[in-house]
């Protein structure tokens, strides 16, 4: 055998795509960018996903008394998670083919009592969410998204900073001329957490007898528009996210730059994949969960029993009754691609990677046997049988794929929802899009990888 046939070849996906496929790549990316702009928070992602699913004929599982092969249904998990299902012809005890992505992203949250005034300027105090480089979030336009309940119990949905006519917000930085002390800090403390205060106002009330006139003026504006008082902030959910929209990158427009691609790039490709499925043999599932960036806890995170309960509900409505043995058999025979991103090799920082075991932008969807950190801590570590099954299928179906690790051993690492799903008993492997500048306010992906991931997900569902 020729030695060339013995070596692993890393293909550039653009070399594999013909002209027709390349056009499909760019068309797909336009829809994806629109999804990113419409869903900058987990709540907005669920809303956008439900609209997409209903356009494709999916119905609310709770509204149906029974389901049968060919039915398309979804279950909303407290507005922050989602299960979409296409019921297959095989009995559910044969297992399901599942895609599992998360829809939360690193961001800046408001503290329960955020508003204060200092030197005739009004600010919001914040608490960052997920793993970020804090200095990346200063001196950039930020938009405010969230929900708040007024004194009448009315739920108010707030989005300020996304429309061209809206104001935006920002975290101020000290000028470089006065930064001698700041620049001696370690990178993690160049901007400290308690310094991430967001500028929200500077126009005082006319009444000079009023204390904290700027804060009072801001609260007056908020009351006039939303009928809320300062007390209402305590129970509100407000997130500050980058105000920019998803954009093409490069003269050739081959990359996408946007906030929140970890992991909404895998959420969107998974959604598009399940929307394309008709009358499968095995039941197909797309699971979108919250709180992965902080450990997948809570009642909307991947560890929540509500996702398991959605499967129980599905079984009960298929059979007319619930059988716990059938449920556990279904889970044991199920297979999942934990649809999450990985780090793409960054040529400007080669020492952070083991190049021979890294994923690369433009070389297809990435399969990762394990994630975790420092001795694979917290990982799933997929078994060889399942890994080989998936790679053989990708090869057979012409899916451009690669494999990699998340950085050099003992340098960093990360986690996904894979371990929580595998703990239930199903076969799981991580599979998703390589990302440049991951966890930054402007993450970058290759359009070729996004499309290859969509193709891989669709083929996996119908195996």
N, C-alpha and C positions, 0 to 999 in steps of 0.2 A: 504493500500500500504506500502511496505517495505520502511523505511526511507532512505535506501541507494538509492532507485530510485528517491528520491526527491532532492538529492544533485547533483550539477554539478561535473562531473568527468573530470579531466584533464588527458588525455591519452598521454603517451609517444608514439610518432609516430613509433619508432623502435619496440615497442611491437605489433603494429597493422600490420606492414608490414610483409608479409610472405617472404620466402627465394627468390622467384622469383622477388618480388617487391624490396627487398633489393638490388638485383643485378642490377635492373633497376635504382635504386637510384644512385648507384656508377657509372654506365655507363653514366647517364645523367650529373653527376657532372663533368666528364672529358670533355664533350663538353662545359659545362658552363665555366670551367676554361680557355679553349682555347678562348672562346668569350671575357672573361675579358682581356686576354693578347693582343688580337687583337684590343680592343677598349678602350684605356685609355683616350680618349678625346671624346667629343660629335660628332665631325666630323668622327672620326674613328668608333664610334658606328654605325652611320648612314651607313657608307660604308659597315661594316660587316653585318648590318641588311639587306641592299639591296641585298647583295650577297646571304644571307640565303633565302630571299623571292623569288628571281629569281630562285634559285635551286628548290624551291617548286612550281614553275609555276606562280608566280605573275608577272604582267606586269605593266609598267608605265601608270598610269591613263591618263596622258596628251597625250600619243601616241594613245589612243583609241577614235574612233569617237562615240562609244556607248558601253554600258555595259548591261549585263543581268544576271539573276539568275545563280549562279555558277561561275561567273567570279571572278578572284583574281587579285586585282590591288593595287598599292601603289602610294602615292604622296610624293615626297621629298620636305621638307620645308627648302630651303636655305642651304642644306647640314648639318643642325644641328637639324632637326626635321623630323618626318615621320608619315604618316598615311597609315596603311595597312588595306585592306578591302576585305572580302569575301562576295559577294552579295547574299543575301538570297532570298527565294522564295516569302516571304511576301512583300507587298508594303512597301516602306520606311516610309510611314506615320505611320506604326505600330511600328516604333522605331528601334533602333539598340542596340545590346549588345556590350559594349565597355570596353576595358582595357586601362588605361592611366598611363604610367610610365614616369619618367624623366631620361635623360641620361647624365646630367652634374653631376659632383662631386666636392667636395672641393679640392682645388689645390693651386698652387703658380703661378701667372701670372707675366710676365715681365712688367715693366713700359715702357712707349713709348720711352724714351731715357735711356736704361738700362745699357749700358756698361761704366765702369769707371775703373781707375787704382789708386791704393793706395799702397805705399811701395813695388813697383815691383810685385804686384799681380793684376790680372784683375778680376773684379766682375760684376755680373748683379744685378741691383736694382730690387726689386720685389714688388708686391702688392697682398696679398693673396685674394682668392676667396672663399666665403662661410664661414660657421662657423667652425673654427678650433681651436685646442689648438696649438698655434704657436711653443711652445717648442718641440712638437712631430716631427716637420719637420727638425730639425737641426741634423747634424752629421749622415746623412743617404744618400745612393746613390740616386741621382735624375736623371731622364731622361728628355730631352727637346723634346717636340712635338709641331708642329704648322705649320703655313703657312706664307710665306713672298713673296712679289712681288718685283722683281728686277727693275732696271731702264728701262728695255725693256717691263715692264708690264707682264713679265712671272711669273706665280704662281709656287712657289717652296714649296714642302712639305718636312718638315724637321723632322726627328726622329733621335736623338742621345742619346745613352745610353741603348738601348734595346738589341742590338746584343752583344754577348759575347766578340767580338773584339772591341766594342765601348768604348770610355772613358765615365765616368759619371761625375756628378757635385754634389756639396754639400754645405750646409750652415754650416760654422764653428761655434764652440762654445768655450767659454772661459773655460780653465781647472779648475777642481774643487779646485785646490790649490789656485787659485786667484778669487774664486767665492763668497767670504764672502759678498760682497755688493749685488751681483746678487741674492743670495739665500735669501735675506731679502725681495725681491720683491713679490708681489702677483702673483698667478699662471698665470693670464692673461698677466703679463708683465715679466715673467722669461726670455722670449725672446721677445723683442719688435718688432713691425712691421718693423721699419726702420733698425733693426739689421739683418733682414733676407736677407742678401746679399750672392749671390751664387758665389762660386769660379769657374772661368772658364779658368784661364791661369796664367802662371808664367814665360814663356820663352820669353826674350826680343829680339827685332831685333838686329842684329849685329851692325848696325849704331848707334854709341853712341851719335851722334849729334841729333838724333831723339828724340823729346819729347814724353813722355808716351810710351816708347818702347814696353811694354808688351801689352797695349791696341792696339797699332798699329800692333803688331804681330798677335793678335787675329783677327783684322779686315782684315788683309792680308789673313789669312787662310780662313775666311768666303767668301772673294771676290773670291779667287781662286776656291773654291768649288761651290759657289752659285751665283757668280757675283752680290753680294749685297754690299751696302755701309751703313754707319751708319744711314743715312737718312731713309733708307728703314725700319728700326725698328719701325719708328713712326706708320706706318699703319699695322704692322705685328700682328699676333695672336700667341703668344708663351705661352705654359703652361709647368710648371715643375711638374712632377708626380713621384711617387716612381718607381725606376728602377727594383724592384723585380717582379717576376712572381707569379701568383696564385699557392698556395701550399695546400696540405692536412695538417691537423693539428691533432695531437694525435696519439698514438700507433695504434689505431683502424681506423684512417683516417676518422673519422666521421664528422669532421668540415672542412670548407674551409677558408683559410686566404688569403686575397687579397686586393688590393687598389680598390676603386670605387664600392664596392658592393651596396652602397647607391647611385643610385637606379638601378644599372645595373642588379642586381639579379632579380628584378621585370621586367625590360625591356626584359631580355633574356627569362624568363619563359612565359611572355606574347607573345613574338615572336614565341616561340616554340608551344604555344597553338594555335595561329591562323594559323600557318603552318599546323597543323594537321586537320583543319576544312575542310570538304567537303560538299557542297550542304546544307547549314543550312536553317532552316525556317526563322529566323531573320537574317538580315545583321549583320555581325561581324566586329568589328573594333579594331585594336591595334594602339594606339596613343603614340608616343614617342616625348617628348618635351624637350626643353633646358631651362636653367636659373632658374630652380626651387630653387636652393640654394641661389639665390639672389632676389627672389620674383616673378619669372615667367613672367617678363616683356620682352620687346624687341620683334622683329618680329619673333623670333623662340621660345619664351616662351609660356607657356600654355594660357596666356591671349591674344596672337596674334590672329587677325581675320583670319589669313591664314589657321588655322585648320578648322574654320567654313567655309571658302571658299572652302576647299577640299570637305566638305560635299555638299556644293552647286553644285560644279562641278560634283560630283557623281550623285546627283539628276537630273541635267540637262542631263547627258549622259544616265541615265536610261529612262527618259521620253521624251527626245528630246527637252525639253524646261525647264526653271526654273520657279517654282511657289513658291513665298515666304511663302504663307500659308502652303504649303506642307512641306517646310523646317522647320518652327517653330513647326508644328505638329510632325514631325519626331523627333526633339530634345526633345519636351515635353514627348514623349513616350519612349525615350531612357533610358537605364540603364547603369551605369558605376561602375566598381571597380576601384577606384583611387589606382593604383598599386604601393604602396610605402611601404618602410620598416618601422619598429618600433623598439623601444629599447627593447632588451632582458634583463631580470632580471640578474643582475651581483651580485653573492653571496658575493663578496669581498666588495661591497658598498651597503649594503641593505638599508641604511637610505635614499637613493635617490629615493626609490620606495615605492609604496603601494603594498605589495606582493600579496594581494588578487585580485588586479586589474592590474597585470603586465602580459606581455607576457614572455614566457620561451623558450629558445633554445631547440629544439627537440620535441616540443609539437604541431607542425603543423602551418599552415598558420594562421595569426592573422587578425581578423576583428576589426576595431576601429570605434566606433560610432562617435567620434569627436577627433580632435587634438587641435590645438590652445594652448594658454597659459594664465594663470591668468584670470580666468573667461571665459575660452573657446574662448578668443579673436582670431579672424581671422579664426575660424573653420567653417566647413560645418554642423556638427551635423545631421547625417542622420536620417530620420524619422523611427519610429518603424516598420511601415508596410514593408519598403524595407529591413531593417535589418533582420526582422523575415523571410522574403521571402528567403534571401540569406542563412541564417543558416539552414532553413528547407531543402533547396536544398542540401547543403553540407552534412547534416545528411543522406538524402535519397541516396546520391551518394557515401557515405563512405569516404568523405574527412575529414582528421584529422584537426580540426580547434580549435582556442582559441580566446579569446578577451583580450584586455588590454588597458592601457593608457600609454602615453609617460612620465613616471615619476610621482613623488609625486606632488600633487596640489600646485601651487605657487612656485615650485622649478624651473621649466623650461618649457618644452613643445616644440612644433614645428609646422610647417605647411606643407601642401602638395598642390597638384593642385586641390583637391576635391572642395574647395569653388568656384574656378573659373568656373569649369564645372557645378556645381550645380546652379550657378548664371544664366546660360543659360536656366535652367528650367528642366534639367534631374534629375533623382534619382541617387545619388552618395554615396558610402561608401568607406572608406579607407580599403585596404586589401593587406597584403604583408608579407614579411619574417622578423621575429625578428632578430636583428643584435647586436652582441657584439662589443664593441670598435667602435661604430658608429662615423663617421667623422674623424677617425684616418687614418694614412697612411696604416694601415693593419687591415681591418675590418674582423670580423669572423661570419660565418653563419653555421648552422647545415645542413648537406646534406639532412636530413629527411625533414626539413622545406622547403628547396628549391624545393624538389620533390612534397611535398604536395601542395605548392603554384601553381606549374605547373598544377597539377591535378585539383585543384580548379578553376583555370582560364579556363581550357579547358571545364569543365562542365558548368561554367557560360556562356560561349559563345554559348553553344548549348541549353540552357534552352528555 
